[in-house]
């Protein structure tokens, strides 16, 4: 059975996200380690890492906790200052995630800007190599997330994501697939799109499944290149796709994380998780 979880708020302390995940019965957790629209890191208070780790262990979340890097980062930017700041911030995120014993840091690779995609991919590849090279130890992996392609975003397919990673860095870099992004890119997940994307993942990454799935529905049209999320069953993908996703034996070891508005006291996340559990086979 896949590990179902959610992106939860860490406002007031990371431990709060771990505590909320336990209350919701989550099998996986994703958090921001700093506000997603700010460069400045959020300091960890004394004992914060230990408290988070203890609560994560109590909720059986060890090995299934992830951080999402801030949205400001653009490792492909043609602006040298922005790209340098993005690399430095990503290194900080990887180091903080390692301190918290997280399984990975999820990153949107970046956008091409006014230059060609080939030039942007080369800049992004160099930045990824530098970031994982500067971060200590092999524990926490960088997970490149496939994008919907809006605004010249890189990494819309597994093949494109693979071009952003040098062979020597592969051991430290993995893949996160988002069902809403795949739909926006043009993979018809209601037909053969899911099997197509996993086949491409095998061809370009040599793995049968991604490291993490963002299990989001989407209210936008297929191939719109727009990044919009909806709770499972409340968008264009619908119940049939999510039942198929939950029954996919290739994902038995892959955490599935929701990225939707949580609602008051996480009520909306709780309702969405209950819906997914009801759709589990058997």
RABEL-V505028 format. One record per residue. N is the residue number from 1. RES is the residue in one small letter. OMEGA is omega in degrees with one decimal (* if undefined). NEAR is the number of other C-alpha atoms within 12 Angstrom. D_CENTER is the distance of its C-alpha to the mean C-alpha in Angstrom with 2 decimals. Layout:
# RABEL-V505028
N;RES;OMEGA;NEAR;D_CENTER
N;RES;OMEGA;NEAR;D_CENTER
This chain:
# RABEL-V505028
1;x;-179.5;22;19.71
2;x;177.7;30;15.89
3;x;-178.0;34;14.45
4;x;-180.0;45;13.66
5;x;-174.6;45;12.06
6;x;167.5;48;10.73
7;x;-176.4;42;9.46
8;x;-177.2;43;12.95
9;x;174.5;34;15.11
10;x;178.5;28;16.30
11;x;-178.9;18;19.31
12;x;178.9;18;22.36
13;x;-179.0;27;20.72
14;x;-178.7;41;17.66
15;x;-179.9;33;19.89
16;x;178.3;27;20.01
17;x;178.5;39;16.40
18;x;178.4;46;17.29
19;x;179.5;30;20.56
20;x;178.3;37;19.20
21;x;177.3;42;16.87
22;x;-179.8;29;20.08
23;x;-179.1;23;22.09
24;x;-177.9;30;19.83
25;x;-178.5;26;19.91
26;x;172.3;39;16.17
27;x;178.8;37;15.32
28;x;-176.4;43;11.83
29;x;172.0;52;10.62
30;x;-177.7;43;8.01
31;x;164.3;42;9.99
32;x;177.0;36;10.93
33;x;173.0;46;13.44
34;x;177.6;31;15.35
35;x;-172.0;25;15.83
36;x;179.5;25;13.31
37;x;-179.2;15;16.44
38;x;177.7;18;18.38
39;x;-173.1;23;18.98
40;x;178.4;19;20.88
41;x;174.4;22;19.35
42;x;-177.4;23;20.08
43;x;173.1;18;22.54
44;x;177.6;22;22.31
45;x;179.8;14;25.60
46;x;177.5;10;27.79
47;x;-176.0;16;26.61
48;x;-179.7;23;23.21
49;x;180.0;26;21.32
50;x;-179.3;19;23.85
51;x;177.4;22;23.63
52;x;-178.1;36;19.86
53;x;-179.5;30;20.21
54;x;-179.7;23;23.18
55;x;177.2;27;21.67
56;x;178.8;36;18.54
57;x;179.0;26;21.11
58;x;-179.7;21;23.27
59;x;-179.6;28;20.50
60;x;-178.6;25;19.81
61;x;-178.4;34;16.21
62;x;-178.6;27;16.91
63;x;-178.6;30;14.57
64;x;175.7;40;11.85
65;x;-175.4;49;10.83
66;x;171.4;48;7.77
67;x;173.0;46;7.84
68;x;-180.0;45;6.19
69;x;178.5;42;8.81
70;x;-179.4;33;11.43
71;x;-177.6;25;11.76
72;x;-173.2;28;15.11
73;x;174.7;35;14.17
74;x;-178.0;38;15.50
75;x;179.6;47;16.10
76;x;-172.5;41;18.07
77;x;174.0;36;20.35
78;x;176.6;26;24.06
79;x;-175.8;21;24.82
80;x;-178.4;16;25.44
81;x;179.3;15;25.20
82;x;-179.6;21;21.79
83;x;178.9;31;20.44
84;x;179.4;25;22.12
85;x;178.9;25;20.80
86;x;179.1;37;17.21
87;x;-178.7;39;17.75
88;x;-179.8;29;19.53
89;x;178.3;38;16.91
90;x;176.4;47;14.16
91;x;177.3;34;16.77
92;x;179.6;30;17.32
93;x;179.2;45;13.73
94;x;179.5;41;13.84
95;x;178.1;32;17.29
96;x;178.8;34;16.57
97;x;177.6;40;13.77
98;x;178.9;30;16.42
99;x;-179.4;25;18.99
100;x;-179.5;37;17.11
101;x;176.7;31;16.51
102;x;-177.3;39;12.73
103;x;-177.5;37;11.27
104;x;173.4;45;8.66
105;x;-178.1;48;7.44
106;x;-175.9;43;4.31
107;x;165.0;45;6.70
108;x;-170.4;41;8.20
109;x;-179.2;51;11.23
110;x;-175.8;45;13.92
111;x;-174.0;37;16.92
112;x;-175.8;29;20.28
113;x;-177.2;23;22.58
114;x;-178.8;16;26.20
115;x;179.5;17;26.09
116;x;178.2;18;25.57
117;x;179.4;28;22.25
118;x;178.2;21;23.78
119;x;-179.7;22;24.53
120;x;178.2;32;21.10
121;x;178.6;35;19.50
122;x;178.0;30;22.05
123;x;-179.2;36;21.27
124;x;179.8;42;17.52
125;x;179.4;38;18.40
126;x;-179.4;28;20.86
127;x;177.2;37;18.54
128;x;179.8;48;15.90
129;x;-179.9;29;18.95
130;x;-175.3;28;20.34
131;x;-179.1;34;17.39
132;x;177.3;39;16.87
133;x;-178.8;27;20.66
134;x;-179.7;22;21.28
135;x;-172.6;30;19.02
136;x;168.6;21;21.05
137;x;-176.2;18;20.88
138;x;-169.4;23;18.77
139;x;-175.0;24;17.03
140;x;-178.3;33;13.51
141;x;169.9;42;11.59
142;x;179.4;44;9.72
143;x;177.3;42;6.77
144;x;-177.2;46;7.41
145;x;173.9;42;5.55
146;x;-175.5;44;8.56
147;x;177.6;41;10.23
148;x;177.6;38;13.11
149;x;-179.2;32;15.54
150;x;175.4;25;16.91
151;x;178.2;18;19.05
152;x;179.6;27;19.03
153;x;175.2;35;15.31
154;x;170.9;43;14.89
155;x;-179.1;42;12.90
156;x;179.6;44;13.60
157;x;175.1;40;14.44
158;x;178.3;39;13.92
159;x;179.1;26;17.25
160;x;177.5;32;16.32
161;x;-178.9;38;13.27
162;x;179.7;37;15.81
163;x;-178.4;31;18.25
164;x;-174.7;43;16.19
165;x;174.7;36;16.68
166;x;-179.4;25;20.20
167;x;-177.6;17;21.38
168;x;-178.4;16;22.16
169;x;-172.9;27;18.58
170;x;-178.3;28;17.13
171;x;-177.0;22;17.54
172;x;-174.5;32;15.19
173;x;177.4;37;12.40
174;x;-172.1;37;10.25
175;x;169.2;47;8.11
176;x;176.2;44;5.01
177;x;179.4;43;7.03
178;x;-176.9;45;7.30
179;x;177.2;51;10.93
180;x;178.8;51;11.91
181;x;178.9;45;11.07
182;x;177.2;47;12.92
183;x;178.9;44;15.71
184;x;178.5;35;16.01
185;x;-179.9;36;16.27
186;x;174.2;30;19.03
187;x;180.0;34;18.09
188;x;-176.1;26;20.32
189;x;176.3;36;18.43
190;x;177.8;27;21.61
191;x;-176.2;18;23.53
192;x;-173.8;16;22.57
193;x;-179.0;26;19.31
194;x;177.6;34;17.13
195;x;177.8;23;19.65
196;x;-175.7;23;19.81
197;x;177.1;37;16.19
198;x;174.9;34;16.34
199;x;177.2;22;19.67
200;x;177.7;25;18.35
201;x;177.7;28;15.68
202;x;-179.0;20;18.71
203;x;-171.6;18;20.82
204;x;-177.9;26;18.70
205;x;179.9;31;16.77
206;x;179.1;19;19.27
207;x;-178.0;22;17.07
208;x;-176.0;25;17.43
209;x;176.9;34;13.89
210;x;177.3;37;10.28
211;x;-176.1;39;9.02
212;x;173.6;45;6.43
213;x;167.9;47;6.89
214;x;-172.5;44;6.16
215;x;-177.9;47;9.95
216;x;168.2;45;11.23
217;x;-177.2;40;14.75
218;x;178.9;40;16.00
219;x;-173.1;26;19.42
220;x;-179.0;26;19.88
221;x;176.0;25;21.88
222;x;177.6;29;20.79
223;x;-177.7;26;20.32
224;x;-175.0;23;20.52
225;x;-179.7;27;17.78
226;x;-178.5;26;16.83
227;x;179.0;33;13.48
228;x;-176.3;31;14.60
229;x;173.0;31;13.38
230;x;176.3;30;15.85
231;x;179.6;37;16.22
232;x;179.9;40;16.63
233;x;-177.9;26;20.14
234;x;179.4;22;20.72
235;x;-176.1;26;19.80
236;x;-177.0;29;20.80
237;x;171.6;37;19.01
238;x;-175.4;29;20.98
239;x;-174.9;26;21.86
240;x;179.5;22;22.89
241;x;-175.7;34;19.54
242;x;173.2;39;17.79
243;x;179.3;26;20.79
244;x;178.7;26;20.46
245;x;-177.3;39;16.77
246;x;-179.6;33;17.77
247;x;-176.3;21;20.77
248;x;-177.0;23;19.19
249;x;177.4;17;20.41
250;x;-176.8;24;18.14
251;x;-174.3;27;15.24
252;x;-179.9;22;17.46
253;x;-175.9;23;15.59
254;x;175.5;34;11.98
255;x;175.2;40;10.31
256;x;-173.5;43;9.71
257;x;174.7;43;8.21
258;x;172.7;46;9.88
259;x;-178.1;39;9.22
260;x;174.8;32;12.93
261;x;-172.4;23;15.82
262;x;-173.8;25;16.88
263;x;179.5;16;20.58
264;x;-179.6;12;23.35
265;x;178.2;18;22.91
266;x;-176.8;26;19.65
267;x;-178.5;18;21.95
268;x;176.3;23;19.82
269;x;179.5;36;16.87
270;x;179.4;31;19.60
271;x;179.5;25;21.22
272;x;177.6;35;18.16
273;x;177.5;38;17.55
274;x;179.0;21;21.30
275;x;178.8;23;21.24
276;x;180.0;38;18.70
277;x;178.1;27;20.83
278;x;-179.6;18;23.87
279;x;178.0;25;22.54
280;x;-179.6;25;22.01
281;x;176.4;16;24.70
282;x;*;9;27.88
